[in-house]
Amino acid sequence: MKIYANSVTCPGLSGRFLKFIVSACAERSRSEAEQNNRYLHMKLENYISDLLYRYECVIVPDFGGFITSEFGSKINYNNHHFYPPYKKLAFNAYLKNNDGLLVNYIASVDQISFEEAAAWLKETVLFWNEKMERGELLLSKIGTFQRNAERKLQFEPDLVENYLTSSFGLSSVISEAIGREVLKVVQKKVLVKPMVVVEKEVEITPSIAAITKPETAAIQLPEKPNPILRTLPVITKYAAMATIAVTLFGLGNKYYQQKLQEEFIVATQQHQQQTEQHIQEATFVISNPLPMITLHIEKEAKNFHVIAGAFRNIENAERKVSQLKQMGYDAHIISTNKWNLTQVAYESFSSMEDATKALTQILNKVDEEAWVLVTKN
C-alpha cells in the first residue's frame, strides 16, 4: 500500500476503505496530541501554582504575568463571614518577557535542559491560545481566561486557593448572628381622678353676750344662722386662711432680716472707725528689740531632667524653651555639655521615679527621642 499526499493506492483494497484507514490514523494522531497537550497543560498549572506560594510574580513567556498582593483578614457583615489573611491573584498581559524563573523551575523538576524546558513551555502556551480562541481556558487553582467581544483577554481568579503561606490551614468561618434582647420600658398610665369638692352647709350660731349689770341677770339672744357662711365650702375657707398666714409670715420675716442687716452694717462701721482712731493715736517704742534671726532654707535639688534636645545655637535653645512652655511644660535651659551644646529640658524633678513617669508620657505623646539626664550639685 502506498499513501501519497493527494491519493491513496493499494492493490486489492477499495479506495473507500483506504480513506477510512487514513482518517482513523489521523484521528488517532490528533487524539494522542490532544492528550499530550492536556498533560502538558496540567503540569504547567501545577508549576505556576507552586511558584505562586513562594514568589509575588510569576511570568509565563509570551503569555502574561501572575501577580499576588497580600491582604489582611476581613469580615462580611451581611452574611457574618470571617476570612483569614490571603493573597489576591491578578493577571497582567503585558508581562511577557522571559525572566527565567518558570523555565528554570520546569528544567529542575523534570531534569531537562533549559532549552528543552523553554520549547515545552512555548508549545503549551500555543495550546492555551488555541483553546481560548475556541472558548474558555480553565487553569486549576489559578483562574479562568476568556476573550470578550472586543477580543481582549479577561481573567477571573480562583477565590478558593489561598497562596499566603502564613494562613496555611486557615479557612473562612461563618458565625451566627448574636441576638440581643432589647429591654422595653413600658410606661403605665396612671389615671388621676379629679377631686370632688363637696359643699356642706355649716350652721354657725354666733352668741351675743348679754349686757350684764350688777343688778341684772345675763340674757342670751336666740341663735340666728348666717346665710352667707352657710354656703361657703369648707376647703376654700381653710385655704384662704392658710394663704393669709403664709403671706403675713413672709412679710414679717423679710422685714426682720432687713432690720438685722442694717444694724450689723452700722455696728461694723462704728467698730472700724474706733479701730482706726486707736491705731492713729498709738505710739510703739521698743527700747530693747530682739536680735534678728536668719533662717537658711535649703532649696530642694532637682537633679533629674527630661531632655528635649541639645542645640549648638543658644537662640534655637531659647526658641525650643518658649515652644515647650506654650505646650504647658516647665521648660528651661540646664547647661552646656562637654560638646558645647546647650541642653533644654521639658521639666526637672527631684526623684528618678517622677522623672521616669514624665518621660513615659512624653515618649507616648510628644517626642520618641526624649531621655533623662542626671546631674550632680
C-alpha positions as CSV (number, residue, x, y, z in Angstrom):
1,M,0.0,0.0,0.0
2,K,1.3,3.4,-0.9
3,I,0.0,6.7,0.5
4,Y,0.6,9.9,-1.3
5,A,-0.3,13.4,-0.5
6,N,-3.5,13.6,-2.5
7,S,-4.2,10.0,-3.4
8,V,-4.1,6.5,-1.9
9,T,-3.2,3.4,-3.9
10,C,-3.1,-0.2,-2.6
11,P,-3.6,-3.3,-4.8
12,G,-6.6,-5.4,-3.8
13,L,-8.2,-2.7,-1.5
14,S,-11.0,-0.3,-2.4
15,G,-10.4,3.4,-2.2
16,R,-13.2,4.0,0.3
17,F,-11.7,1.5,2.8
18,L,-8.2,3.1,2.4
19,K,-9.7,6.6,3.1
20,F,-11.2,5.2,6.3
21,I,-7.9,3.8,7.4
22,V,-6.1,7.1,6.8
23,S,-8.9,9.0,8.6
24,A,-8.7,6.7,11.6
25,C,-4.9,7.1,11.7
26,A,-5.2,10.9,11.6
27,E,-7.9,10.9,14.3
28,R,-5.7,8.8,16.5
29,S,-2.8,11.2,16.0
30,R,-5.0,14.1,16.9
31,S,-6.2,12.3,20.0
32,E,-2.7,11.5,21.1
33,A,-1.7,15.1,20.5
34,E,-4.7,16.3,22.5
35,Q,-3.9,14.0,25.4
36,N,-0.3,15.2,25.3
37,N,-1.4,18.8,25.3
38,R,-3.7,18.2,28.2
39,Y,-0.9,16.5,30.1
40,L,1.4,19.5,29.5
41,H,-1.4,21.8,30.4
42,M,-1.9,20.1,33.8
43,K,1.8,20.1,34.5
44,L,2.2,23.8,33.8
45,E,-0.7,24.6,36.0
46,N,1.0,22.8,38.9
47,Y,4.3,24.5,38.3
48,I,2.8,28.0,38.3
49,S,0.8,27.2,41.4
50,D,3.9,26.0,43.2
51,L,5.8,29.2,42.4
52,L,2.9,31.5,43.5
53,Y,3.3,30.2,47.0
54,R,6.9,31.4,47.0
55,Y,7.0,34.5,44.8
56,E,4.8,37.5,44.3
57,C,5.1,37.5,40.4
58,V,5.4,34.5,38.1
59,I,5.7,35.3,34.3
60,V,4.7,32.9,31.6
61,P,6.8,33.9,28.5
62,D,4.7,35.1,25.5
63,F,1.5,34.9,27.6
64,G,1.5,37.2,30.7
65,G,2.4,37.5,34.4
66,F,0.5,36.4,37.5
67,I,0.8,38.9,40.4
68,T,-0.1,38.3,44.0
69,S,-1.0,41.0,46.6
70,E,-1.3,40.4,50.3
71,F,-4.4,41.4,52.2
72,G,-5.4,41.2,55.9
73,S,-8.3,39.4,57.4
74,K,-11.8,40.8,56.8
75,I,-15.4,40.3,57.8
76,N,-18.5,40.3,55.7
77,Y,-21.1,41.9,57.9
78,N,-24.0,40.9,55.7
79,N,-23.6,37.1,56.0
80,H,-21.3,37.1,59.1
81,H,-18.4,35.5,57.1
82,F,-14.9,35.7,58.5
83,Y,-12.0,35.4,56.1
84,P,-8.3,34.8,57.1
85,P,-5.4,36.9,55.6
86,Y,-4.9,36.0,52.0
87,K,-3.1,36.7,48.7
88,K,-5.2,38.1,45.9
89,L,-4.2,36.9,42.4
90,A,-4.2,39.2,39.4
91,F,-3.0,38.9,35.8
92,N,-1.0,41.3,33.7
93,A,-1.0,40.6,29.9
94,Y,1.9,43.0,29.3
95,L,4.4,41.0,31.4
96,K,5.6,38.6,28.6
97,N,9.4,38.8,28.8
98,N,11.1,35.6,30.0
99,D,12.7,36.3,33.4
100,G,13.9,32.6,33.6
101,L,12.0,31.8,36.9
102,L,9.4,29.5,35.4
103,V,11.7,27.9,32.8
104,N,14.4,27.1,35.4
105,Y,11.9,25.6,37.7
106,I,10.5,23.3,35.0
107,A,14.0,22.3,34.0
108,S,15.0,21.4,37.6
109,V,11.8,19.5,38.4
110,D,11.7,17.5,35.1
111,Q,15.5,17.2,35.0
112,I,15.8,18.5,31.4
113,S,17.9,21.3,29.8
114,F,16.8,25.0,29.8
115,E,16.3,24.9,26.1
116,E,14.0,21.8,26.3
117,A,12.0,23.4,29.1
118,A,11.6,26.7,27.1
119,A,10.5,24.7,24.0
120,W,8.0,22.7,26.0
121,L,6.7,25.9,27.7
122,K,6.2,27.6,24.3
123,E,4.3,24.6,22.9
124,T,2.0,24.7,26.0
125,V,1.3,28.5,25.5
126,L,0.3,27.8,21.9
127,F,-2.1,25.2,23.1
128,W,-3.6,27.8,25.6
129,N,-4.0,30.4,22.9
130,E,-5.8,27.9,20.6
131,K,-8.1,26.9,23.4
132,M,-9.0,30.5,24.2
133,E,-9.8,31.1,20.6
134,R,-12.4,28.3,20.8
135,G,-13.8,29.3,24.1
136,E,-12.7,29.3,27.8
137,L,-9.4,28.4,29.3
138,L,-9.6,27.0,32.8
139,L,-6.4,26.7,34.9
140,S,-6.8,24.7,38.1
141,K,-6.1,26.6,41.3
142,I,-5.3,29.8,39.3
143,G,-8.4,31.0,37.4
144,T,-10.3,31.3,34.1
145,F,-9.4,33.1,30.9
146,Q,-11.7,34.2,28.1
147,R,-11.9,36.8,25.4
148,N,-14.7,39.4,25.4
149,A,-16.5,40.9,22.4
150,E,-13.5,43.2,21.7
151,R,-11.2,40.2,21.7
152,K,-9.5,41.4,24.9
153,L,-8.2,38.9,27.4
154,Q,-10.2,38.7,30.7
155,F,-9.1,36.8,33.8
156,E,-11.2,35.7,36.7
157,P,-9.1,34.4,39.6
158,D,-9.8,31.3,41.7
159,L,-11.1,32.6,45.1
160,V,-10.7,29.3,46.9
161,E,-7.0,28.9,46.7
162,N,-5.0,31.0,49.2
163,Y,-1.3,31.5,48.3
164,L,-0.4,33.1,51.6
165,T,1.8,30.5,53.5
166,S,1.2,32.1,56.9
167,S,-2.5,31.4,56.5
168,F,-2.0,27.7,55.7
169,G,-4.7,25.6,57.2
170,L,-7.0,28.6,57.9
171,S,-10.4,28.6,56.3
172,S,-13.2,31.0,56.2
173,V,-15.8,30.7,59.1
174,I,-19.4,31.7,59.2
175,S,-20.7,32.7,62.6
176,E,-24.3,33.0,63.5
177,A,-25.5,36.5,64.4
178,I,-25.8,37.1,68.2
179,G,-29.3,38.1,69.1
180,R,-29.6,40.8,71.7
181,E,-32.7,41.3,73.7
182,V,-33.8,44.8,73.9
183,L,-35.4,45.8,77.2
184,K,-38.6,47.6,76.6
185,V,-39.7,50.0,79.2
186,V,-43.5,50.0,79.5
187,Q,-44.9,53.2,80.9
188,K,-48.1,52.6,82.8
189,K,-50.6,55.3,82.6
190,V,-51.9,56.4,86.0
191,L,-55.4,57.8,85.9
192,V,-55.8,60.7,88.3
193,K,-59.3,61.2,89.4
194,P,-60.4,64.8,89.8
195,M,-61.0,65.9,93.4
196,V,-64.6,66.5,94.1
197,V,-65.4,69.4,96.3
198,V,-68.4,68.6,98.5
199,E,-70.2,71.6,99.7
200,K,-71.5,71.2,103.2
201,E,-73.8,73.6,105.0
202,V,-72.4,74.6,108.3
203,E,-74.6,76.4,110.7
204,I,-72.7,78.9,112.7
205,T,-74.6,80.2,115.7
206,P,-72.9,83.3,117.0
207,S,-73.9,84.2,120.5
208,I,-74.1,87.7,121.8
209,A,-73.1,88.2,125.3
210,A,-75.7,89.7,127.3
211,I,-75.1,93.1,128.8
212,T,-74.5,92.3,132.4
213,K,-75.1,94.7,135.1
214,P,-74.6,94.2,138.8
215,E,-78.2,94.2,139.4
216,T,-79.4,92.3,136.3
217,A,-79.0,88.7,135.2
218,A,-77.4,87.5,131.8
219,I,-79.8,87.5,128.9
220,Q,-78.9,85.3,125.8
221,L,-80.4,86.2,122.5
222,P,-81.8,83.5,120.3
223,E,-79.4,81.9,117.7
224,K,-79.8,83.1,114.1
225,P,-78.0,81.3,111.2
226,N,-75.8,83.4,108.8
227,P,-77.0,82.7,105.2
228,I,-73.6,83.7,103.6
229,L,-71.3,81.5,105.7
230,R,-73.7,78.6,105.4
231,T,-73.0,78.3,101.6
232,L,-69.1,78.7,101.8
233,P,-67.2,75.5,101.1
234,V,-65.0,74.2,103.9
235,I,-61.9,73.7,101.8
236,T,-62.0,77.2,100.3
237,K,-62.3,78.6,103.8
238,Y,-59.2,76.9,105.2
239,A,-57.1,77.6,102.0
240,A,-57.8,81.3,102.3
241,M,-56.8,81.2,105.9
242,A,-53.5,79.4,105.2
243,T,-52.6,81.8,102.3
244,I,-53.1,84.9,104.6
245,A,-51.0,83.3,107.3
246,V,-48.1,82.4,104.9
247,T,-48.2,85.9,103.4
248,L,-48.1,87.6,106.8
249,F,-45.2,85.4,108.0
250,G,-43.2,86.1,104.8
251,L,-43.6,89.8,105.1
252,G,-42.7,89.8,108.8
253,N,-39.6,87.6,108.2
254,K,-38.3,89.8,105.4
255,Y,-38.7,92.9,107.5
256,Y,-36.9,91.3,110.4
257,Q,-33.9,90.1,108.2
258,Q,-33.6,93.6,106.7
259,K,-33.6,95.2,110.1
260,L,-30.9,92.8,111.4
261,Q,-28.7,93.6,108.3
262,E,-29.0,97.3,108.8
263,E,-28.0,97.0,112.5
264,F,-25.0,94.8,111.6
265,I,-23.7,97.3,109.0
266,V,-24.0,100.2,111.4
267,A,-22.1,98.3,114.2
268,T,-19.4,97.2,111.8
269,Q,-18.8,100.8,110.6
270,Q,-18.6,102.1,114.2
271,H,-16.1,99.4,115.2
272,Q,-13.9,100.1,112.2
273,Q,-13.8,103.8,112.9
274,Q,-12.9,103.2,116.6
275,T,-10.0,100.8,115.5
276,E,-8.6,103.4,113.0
277,Q,-8.7,106.0,115.7
278,H,-6.8,103.8,118.2
279,I,-4.2,103.0,115.6
280,Q,-3.6,106.6,114.7
281,E,-3.2,107.6,118.4
282,A,-1.0,104.7,119.4
283,T,2.9,105.0,119.5
284,F,5.1,102.0,119.7
285,V,8.5,102.4,121.3
286,I,10.7,99.3,121.7
287,S,13.7,100.0,123.9
288,N,15.3,96.6,123.8
289,P,14.5,94.9,120.4
290,L,15.1,91.2,119.9
291,P,18.0,90.1,117.8
292,M,17.4,89.3,114.1
293,I,17.1,85.7,113.2
294,T,18.3,84.5,109.8
295,L,16.7,81.3,108.5
296,H,18.6,79.2,105.9
297,I,16.1,77.2,103.9
298,E,17.7,74.7,101.6
299,K,16.0,74.6,98.2
300,E,15.1,71.1,97.0
301,A,17.5,69.9,94.4
302,K,16.1,68.8,91.1
303,N,18.8,66.7,89.5
304,F,16.7,64.6,87.2
305,H,15.9,66.3,83.9
306,V,13.8,65.1,80.9
307,I,15.8,66.3,78.0
308,A,14.1,67.7,74.8
309,G,17.3,68.3,72.8
310,A,20.7,69.9,72.7
311,F,21.4,72.9,70.4
312,R,24.6,74.5,69.1
313,N,22.9,77.9,68.8
314,I,21.6,79.4,72.0
315,E,18.8,81.2,70.1
316,N,17.5,77.8,68.9
317,A,17.6,76.6,72.5
318,E,15.6,79.6,73.7
319,R,13.1,79.1,70.9
320,K,12.7,75.5,72.0
321,V,12.1,76.6,75.6
322,S,9.4,79.0,74.5
323,Q,7.7,76.4,72.4
324,L,7.6,73.8,75.3
325,K,6.3,76.4,77.7
326,Q,3.4,77.1,75.3
327,M,2.7,73.3,75.5
328,G,2.4,73.6,79.3
329,Y,5.8,72.3,80.3
330,D,8.1,74.0,82.9
331,A,10.9,74.0,80.3
332,H,14.3,75.7,80.9
333,I,17.9,75.6,79.8
334,I,20.1,73.3,82.0
335,S,23.7,73.8,81.0
336,T,26.2,73.3,78.2
337,N,27.5,69.8,77.9
338,K,31.1,68.7,77.0
339,W,30.3,69.0,73.3
340,N,29.5,72.7,73.8
341,L,25.7,72.0,73.2
342,T,23.0,73.9,75.1
343,Q,20.7,71.3,76.7
344,V,16.9,72.1,77.0
345,A,14.7,70.1,79.4
346,Y,11.0,69.6,79.4
347,E,11.0,69.6,83.2
348,S,13.3,68.8,86.1
349,F,12.4,66.6,89.1
350,S,13.8,65.7,92.5
351,S,13.4,62.0,92.1
352,M,14.1,59.4,89.4
353,E,10.6,58.0,89.8
354,D,8.9,61.3,89.0
355,A,11.2,61.8,86.0
356,T,10.5,58.4,84.7
357,K,6.7,58.9,84.8
358,A,7.0,62.2,83.0
359,L,9.4,60.6,80.4
360,T,6.8,57.8,79.7
361,Q,4.1,60.3,79.0
362,I,6.3,62.4,76.7
363,L,7.5,59.4,74.8
364,N,3.9,58.3,74.1
365,K,2.5,61.7,73.2
366,V,5.2,64.2,72.2
367,D,8.7,63.0,71.4
368,E,10.1,59.5,71.0
369,E,13.7,60.7,71.4
370,A,13.4,62.2,74.9
371,W,15.7,60.9,77.6
372,V,16.6,61.5,81.3
373,L,19.8,63.3,82.3
374,V,21.1,63.0,85.9
375,T,23.2,65.9,87.2
376,K,25.1,66.4,90.5
377,N,25.1,69.6,92.6
